Amino acid sequence: MKSGRIIILIAILGLSACTTTTKMNALAQGMSKSAVVNIMGQPDSTAAKGDIEVLTYKLCRNGCMSMYDYYVQFKNGRVDGYGKMGKKTQQLIATLTSRSR
């Protein structure tokens, strides 16, 4: 009986991992921030400066065995880009969160 519960738990975790791709695939250029939050949920962090804003999400893949950082970038309040976080996006976020000296 205990092994049956473990199998069910693994299956549930595996199915929840599928929502990562589904959620990201539901995004589109030009969407509003409220539409994105409706689909993706509340972000793990945000950064903004001027007309640029970036929301970041930690999402699981591979049956939740791995967590990856994803981003949604807005320009003038509309989606300008989104996807898996890379070095360029990390540098952009660092620029947005750095304080002017």
Contacts in CASP RR format, 6 or more apart in sequence:
PFRMAT RR
TARGET T0000
AUTHOR 0000-0000-0000
METHOD contacts of the structure
MODEL  1
MKSGRIIILIAILGLSACTTTTKMNALAQGMSKSAVVNIMGQPDSTAAKG
DIEVLTYKLCRNGCMSMYDYYVQFKNGRVDGYGKMGKKTQQLIATLTSRS
R
13 63 0 8 1.000
13 64 0 8 1.000
14 63 0 8 1.000
14 64 0 8 1.000
16 60 0 8 1.000
16 64 0 8 1.000
17 60 0 8 1.000
17 61 0 8 1.000
17 62 0 8 1.000
17 63 0 8 1.000
17 64 0 8 1.000
20 59 0 8 1.000
20 60 0 8 1.000
20 61 0 8 1.000
20 70 0 8 1.000
21 61 0 8 1.000
23 39 0 8 1.000
23 40 0 8 1.000
23 59 0 8 1.000
24 59 0 8 1.000
24 70 0 8 1.000
24 82 0 8 1.000
24 83 0 8 1.000
26 39 0 8 1.000
27 36 0 8 1.000
27 39 0 8 1.000
27 40 0 8 1.000
27 72 0 8 1.000
27 79 0 8 1.000
27 82 0 8 1.000
28 79 0 8 1.000
29 78 0 8 1.000
29 79 0 8 1.000
29 80 0 8 1.000
29 81 0 8 1.000
30 78 0 8 1.000
30 79 0 8 1.000
30 80 0 8 1.000
31 78 0 8 1.000
31 79 0 8 1.000
32 77 0 8 1.000
32 78 0 8 1.000
32 79 0 8 1.000
33 53 0 8 1.000
33 55 0 8 1.000
33 74 0 8 1.000
33 77 0 8 1.000
36 55 0 8 1.000
36 72 0 8 1.000
36 79 0 8 1.000
37 43 0 8 1.000
37 55 0 8 1.000
40 55 0 8 1.000
40 57 0 8 1.000
40 72 0 8 1.000
41 57 0 8 1.000
43 55 0 8 1.000
43 56 0 8 1.000
43 57 0 8 1.000
43 72 0 8 1.000
44 56 0 8 1.000
44 57 0 8 1.000
44 58 0 8 1.000
45 55 0 8 1.000
45 56 0 8 1.000
46 53 0 8 1.000
46 54 0 8 1.000
46 55 0 8 1.000
46 56 0 8 1.000
47 53 0 8 1.000
47 54 0 8 1.000
47 56 0 8 1.000
47 93 0 8 1.000
47 96 0 8 1.000
47 97 0 8 1.000
48 54 0 8 1.000
48 96 0 8 1.000
49 95 0 8 1.000
49 96 0 8 1.000
51 75 0 8 1.000
51 76 0 8 1.000
51 77 0 8 1.000
52 73 0 8 1.000
52 74 0 8 1.000
52 75 0 8 1.000
52 80 0 8 1.000
52 92 0 8 1.000
52 96 0 8 1.000
53 73 0 8 1.000
53 74 0 8 1.000
53 77 0 8 1.000
53 96 0 8 1.000
54 71 0 8 1.000
54 72 0 8 1.000
54 73 0 8 1.000
54 74 0 8 1.000
54 89 0 8 1.000
54 92 0 8 1.000
54 93 0 8 1.000
54 96 0 8 1.000
55 71 0 8 1.000
55 72 0 8 1.000
55 74 0 8 1.000
56 69 0 8 1.000
56 70 0 8 1.000
56 71 0 8 1.000
56 85 0 8 1.000
56 93 0 8 1.000
57 69 0 8 1.000
57 70 0 8 1.000
57 71 0 8 1.000
57 72 0 8 1.000
58 67 0 8 1.000
58 68 0 8 1.000
58 69 0 8 1.000
58 70 0 8 1.000
59 67 0 8 1.000
59 68 0 8 1.000
59 70 0 8 1.000
60 66 0 8 1.000
60 67 0 8 1.000
60 68 0 8 1.000
61 67 0 8 1.000
61 68 0 8 1.000
68 84 0 8 1.000
68 85 0 8 1.000
69 84 0 8 1.000
69 85 0 8 1.000
69 86 0 8 1.000
70 82 0 8 1.000
70 83 0 8 1.000
70 84 0 8 1.000
70 85 0 8 1.000
71 81 0 8 1.000
71 82 0 8 1.000
71 83 0 8 1.000
71 85 0 8 1.000
71 89 0 8 1.000
71 93 0 8 1.000
72 79 0 8 1.000
72 81 0 8 1.000
72 82 0 8 1.000
72 83 0 8 1.000
73 79 0 8 1.000
73 80 0 8 1.000
73 81 0 8 1.000
73 82 0 8 1.000
73 89 0 8 1.000
73 92 0 8 1.000
74 80 0 8 1.000
END
